[in-house]
Structures are given as C-alpha cells and as structure tokens.
Amino acid sequence: QVQLAESGGGLVQAGGSLRLSCAASGRTFSGYTMGWFRQAPGKEREFVARISWNGANTLYADSVKGRFTIARDNAKNTVNLQMNSLKPEDTAVYYCAPISGTRPLFDYWGQGTQVTVSS
C-alpha cells in the first residue's frame, strides 16, 4: 500500500514562508503525478498544486499562483511545497496525494500537516 507522510507545517505570520514536505512510498508510486490539497476550517478539501513525478508538468490553483512552488526530489522520493507570502486564508491542513486532473486519484490520505497563518 502507498504511504504518505506530510511535514513542515507550523505557525507563521502573514507574509512569511513555510516549506512543506511529503514523503511517499510504494512499489510503483514513483510514477504517479502528485498533488497538494488543503482543507481549511469549515471548508471542503481543495486542490492546491500538482506535479508529474518527472517534474515536467506543474499546475497551481489560482489562489496560490505566484506564491507557492511545487517541486520533487526523486532521490528522496519526496514532493515539496514552498509557500511564500502566506495569507491568513492559507490556514488549513495540507495533504499530499496521487492526483488525476485536480482530483485525488485514490481515497487515501496521510495525517496532513497544519499550516496556521496569523494576521
């Protein structure tokens, strides 16, 4: 089974930065396109960004374009999300998962990592 482990969240002031990491494992998992999702209090889980495992293609939600950067490190089997110019509305639990389009490929989630942006 695929295993997902998110880390790097924390409390940051508006305008600050955080770098999230997702460690993934699985027999053929390295071939999947990976995405980041987030779920804010009282809201549905939403798409944030995606990246093909070979890094050739990326896509961002309009709300984070120009501020967030998704990247991968194949040597470590990780997918990262660099978040700059953070806003209070970025506050959410962030999850990584295999993705198709802007939807999760499977109904399988890690524990997520909490990002809290104070004003």
N, C-alpha and C positions, 0 to 999 in steps of 0.2 A: 504494500500500500504506500501511497505517497505520503510523505511527512512534510509539514510546513511549520516553520518557526520564525515569527517576526520579532524584531527587537529594535531598539534605538529611540523609542518614544520617550516623552517626558514633558515637563512643564517649561514653556518658553514665553517670553514677552512678545507682543505683536512686533513684527519687523524682524524677528530673529530667525534662526535656521535650525533645522534638525536633519539628520541623515538616518533613514530607516533601512534596515536590512532584513532580507528574507532568505533563510536557509532552506533549501529544498532537497529532498532525496527521493529516490525511486529508480527502478530498473531502467525505464525508458523516459524518465521525466525530463531529462535534459533537452529533449526535442520539442517540448511544448512552448508555445507562446505564453508568457507570464504577465499577470496584471496586478495592479494595486487597486484595492477598493477601500472605501471608508464608510463608517456608519456613525453619524452624529446623533446626539440625544434627540429622541422623538422623530427621527427621520429614517427612511429606507436606506439600505446599503446602496452606495453609488459607485460607479466607475471613476477611477482617478487617472490611471495611465496603464499602458501595455507596452511590451517589448518582445519581439521574437527572440528566441534563445540565442540565435547567432547575431543578434543586435542590429540586423539590417533594417528593421522597421519599428517605429515607435508611434504612439498615438496618445494624446492627452485630452482630458476633459477641458472644456473651455474655461472653467472656473480656476484651473491651475496652470494653464499655458503661460509660459514665460517665467514662471516662478518655481515649478517643480521639474526635476530631471530624473528620468528613469534610466538605469544602467544595469549591466550584468557583468559578473565575473565568473566565467566558466571554470576557471581553475579552482575556485572555492564553491562552485555550484550555488551561487547567491544572486539575488536580484535586489538592487538598492533603489531608494527613492530619496534624492536630495531635495529638501524643501527649504526654499528661501522666501524672504518677505512674507512670513507667515501672518495670517489674519485670524482673528477670533473665530470666524466661520470655518476655519480649517480644523477646529477642535472636533475630534472623532476618534474612534478606534479604527486603526488601519490594518487591513488584511492583505496578504498576497495569495494568489491562486492561479492555476491554469485558466486561460481565458480563450473564448471564441467571440470575435467581434468585441463587444463591450460587456459581455455577459460571462459569468463563471462557467467553465466547462463542466465542472462537477459540483455536487453539493457537499463539498468537503472543505473545512476551514480550520486554520490554526487558531490559537488563542487571541491573536491580534496584539497590537501594541498601542497603548493610549497616547494620543497627542493632545495636549491642552495648551491653548494659546490664550494668554491673558491680555487684557487691554490696559 
